[in-house]
């Protein structure tokens, strides 16, 4: 049987998808600690792992950048413009910050979670906006190859900022700051939804009518689901926080709009998931190479879990069939995420072990150019 190729990039943006998935799973488990107190143990363990990964990958990249020769350093500096993986850096910071805000108070960190999440949200939002705008500008100014679902990583970061920002602002008590964060969250929502829709339409059209998705990029077919789930969560979060400034009638309209939007997204999720499952099976059957891109099996599914859970908790639909369906989607997605996270974590450890074994015996793994 042919050995599965292994692509192990150096420490840096390419690995931040592991931070995203870990932080989001910690956050999701943390949401249910009140109902299931024992979840504090896996949630806090995942939070710790996420923080460690965030620090190691950040420091590792900065050290590598410092050691890079001056003649090559410029190429590394320009990576945010040409590499969609920088979107995962943004979302990694945002997901760990959100998990800290959710889980931290249950493990004695109440005094630091708000300032820590504020810093992480600010860093993640800046990186996400820069990556979004820079990547889009780059694609319009020169040819960057075949449109791929992975391009979506470069533009969906602001959608995570929209969700986490709309939830974070509720912990502040300054109306001016709350309004500024709410406005920025809404703008991030519109920016990410617009750019993400354009990119995914291009990618789906290309791979449906011109050429199939490359085998090694099969798992990237899950990325569009991230926009579906995350935008649902963002719509609910923004409409909920808007109650701080809207009159009751306007707030009712905002809530209804968010619910309708969420339902539409849940319907869209069905063909997106169907396509992704088919592509993943095709890639696995054709011995696709292992890479950090396999972590795309985690965050998109996690966003659907978050979106479904938040939609089911909207007061105006409490007890309805809609809330029940959304809740089921949330729980099924969360259980699926637990499985895919375990699979990806185990696969990563396996790949690292095999990589070093092959190097020791003179059969190196496939290198990667991604920074």
N, C-alpha and C positions, 0 to 999 in steps of 0.2 A: 504494500500500500504506500502511495506517495506521501512523503512527510509534508505536514502543513508548514508553509513558510511563516516566518515570524518577522514582523516589522516592529522594531523597538526604537523609537526616536529617543534622543537625549532628553534630559529633564527640561521641561518647558511647556509651552502652550498645548502641544499635542496630547499631553497627559491630563489636562485640566477637566476633561469630561469625567474622569474618575472622581474628582472633587465635587462636580455638579451632582452626580448620581448619589454619592454618599451623603452630601449635605441635604439633599431633598428627601431622602429616605429618613434621615434623622428628624427632619422637620415634620414629616407626615406622621411618624410614630409619636412624636412629641405632642401632636394635636390630640391624641387619644389617651394621654397619661391620666387625665382626670377620670376617665371611665375604666381604664385598665392600668392601675398603678405599676404593675410589673413591667410595663413598656419603658419605664424610665431607664432600665438597665441596657437594653439594646439601643435605645435612643441616645443615651449619654455615651455609649461606646462608639456609635457611629459618628457622633459629634466630635469626639476626640480624634477618631481616624481622619475625619474631614479636615480638622484644624491642622493635624500633623502633615497631611498631604499638601494642604495649602501652603504651609511654611516651607516644606522641603522643596516643592516644585518652584516656588517663588525664589527662594535663596539659591537653589541649584541653577536656575536660569540666569540670575544676576551674576553669579560666580562665573558661569560659562561665558556670559557676555563680557565680563571684565577680562577674562583670559583670552578672548578672541583677538587676533591680530588686527591692528588698526585698519589695514586694507580690506578686511572682511567684515569689520564691525558695522559698516554702513548697511550692508545687506540684512543684518540681524535687526538693526533699528527700523528698517522699512517693512519688516514682517507684518506688523498690524495692518498694513495697506493691502497686502496681497494674500495673506493667509487667514482663511475663515476660522482657524482654530483659536484665534485671539478672542472670538466671541465666547468660547468656553472659559477663557480666563475671567471675563466679565461675570459670566453666570456662576463660576466657581466661587468667587468672592461673595456674590449676592446670596447664593444658596447656603453657604456656611454662616453668613451673618443672620439670615432668617432662622436657621436652625438654632443658633445661639440664643436668639430672642425667644424662641419657643421652648427649648429644652432647658436653657440656663437657669431660669428661676426654680426649676425642680431639683437642681443639684447645688444650690447655694451660691449661684452666681448673679443674683438679682441686682447687685450693685454695679456690675460692669456690662451687663448685656446691652443696655440701651446705647451707651457711648460706643461700645465695640461694634454693634450692628450699624450704627450711624456712619462710622468710619468705613466699614466694609461696603455698605451700600453706596457711599460716595465714590469710593475707588471703583467698584464694579460698574456703576452708572457711567462714570467718565470713560472708562475703557470701552464699555459697550457702545456709547454714542460715537466715540472716535472711530471704532472699528466699523460700525454701521455706515457712517457717512464716507469714510475713506475707501472702504471696499466698493461701495456703489459708485463712487467717483472713478475708481480705478477701472471698474468694468465698463464704464461708459467712455473712457478715454483710450482704451486699448483692448486688443483681443486677449481674453483670458481662458480660452478653451471652451469645451463642452459644458453647458449648464448642468450642475449636479445638485442633488438635495443637500449635500454638505455645504454648499454656499449659504444655505439658510443659517448656519451657525454664526455667520458674520453679521446677520441683521436682526436676530431674535433676542439678543441680549437686552435691549431696551424693554421688551415685553416682560422680562423677569423683573427689571427695575420698576416697571409700572405696578406689578402686583405687590412686590415687597415694599415699595415706597408708599403705596396706598394703605398698607397695613402698619407700616412703621410710624407714619404721621400721627396715628391715634394715640401714641405714647407721649406725644408732646402736648404742651398746654398753651403754646403761643399761637394765636390765630393766624398771624402773618406767616409764620413758618409752615403751619399746616396748609394754608392756602397755596403757598409756593410749591410745596411738595406734591400737593394734589394736582396742581396745574402741570408740573413737570411729569408726573405719572401719566396723566392723560395724553400729553404730547408724545411721550415714549410709546404709549399704546398705539396711537395713530401711526407713528413712524414705523414701528416694527410690523404692524399689521399690513401696511401698504407695501413696504419693501419685501416682506416675507411672501405675500400673495403673488407679487410679480415674479419673484425668483422661483417659487414652487410651480407656478403655472408654466413657466419656461422649461423647467426641468421635467415635469410630467409630460409635456407636449413633445419634448425632444426624445425622451426615452420610450415613448409610446409610438411615435410615428417615424423616427429616424434610426435610432440604434438603442439597444437595451442598456440598462445600467451595468457598468463594469462589474464583474464578479466580486472583486475585492472591495467594491463600494456598496455592496448589497445592503449591509446593515444601515447605511446612511438613509435608507428609505424610511426609517422611523422618525427622522428629524422633523418632517412636516407635522407629525402628531404633536410635537412640542409646542408649535404655534396654536394648534387647536385647543389643547388642554390649558396652556398657560394664558391664552387670551380669555378663556372662560373664567379662570380664576381672577385675572386682572379686571374684567368687566364687573364681576361681583364685588371685588375689593374696592374699586373706584366708586361704584354706585353707593356702597355702604358708607364710605368716608365722605362722600358728597353731602350726606345728611347733616354734616357740621355747618354747611353753608346754604343749603337749599330750603326753600319753603316746603311744607308738607306735600302740596300738590305736585310740585316739581320733583320732589324726592320720590314720590310714588311712580312718576313717569320714568325716572332714572332706573329704579329697581325693576320695573316691568321690562324696560329695554334690555337690561342686563340678563334677565331670565330668558327672554326670547332669544337673545344672542347666544346664550349658553346652550339652549336646546338645539339651535341650528348647528352649533359646533359639535355637539354630541352626535348628531345625524351625520355630519361630514366625517366624523372620526371613523365610522364604519368602513367606508371604502378605503380610507387611508390605512387603517389597520390591516385590512384584507390584502392590499398591495404590499405592505411591509412584510407581512408573514410570508407571502409568496416569494418575495425577493430574498428574504433571509434564508428560507429553505433552499432556494436555488443556489445561493452562495455557499451555504454549508455543504450541500451535496457536491458542489464543484470544487471543494477543498480551498475555499477562499483563505487568504493569508490572515493570521491573527495580527491585530494592531490595536492601539488604544481606541480606534474607531468603534470597536465592539461595544464600548461603553454607551453607544447610542441606544442600546437596549434598555437603558435605565432611565435617564432624565425625561425623555418624551413620555414614557409610560407613567412616570411619576407626576408629570404635569396633568395628565388625564385624571389621576387619582386625586390631585389637589383640586382641579376644576370641578370634578364630580362632587367631591365632599363639600366644597364651598357653595356650590349651587344648591345642594340638598338642604343647606342650613339657612337659606334665605327665608325670613319669616313669612312672607306673603304666600309661599307655596307649602308651608309646613303641613305635613300630614297628607299631602296630595299624591297622586300617582306619579307626577313629575318628580317630586322630591324623592320618592321611593326609588324610582329608576336611576336618578342621579346618584343617590346614595349607594346603590348596588354597583354602578359603574365605578364609583370611588373606591369601594372596598375590593372589588375584583382587581382593579388596577393596582391597588396597594399590595395585595397578595402576590400578584404577578411581578411587581417590582422587587419584592423580597427575593423571589426566585431568580430574576435576571441579575440583580445586584450580586447575589451569591455566585452565580455562574460567571459573571465578568470578573469579580474579585479572584475567584479560583483560577480562571483562565489567565489572568494577568500574572499571578504567582507562578503558574505552570509555564507560561511563556518565558518569564525571566529565568526560571530554573533551566529550561531547555536551551535557552540562548547561551547561558554560561557553559552548559555542558557541551554544546556544539563548538563553542569557541575553544574549550579545553582540548577537544579532540580534533580541532582544525576545520570544522564545518560551521563557519560563522552564519549568523542570522542575516536576513536581508536588511541592509541599511536603509535609513530614511533620510530624505533631504529636509524634512519639515523641521522648522526651528522651534 
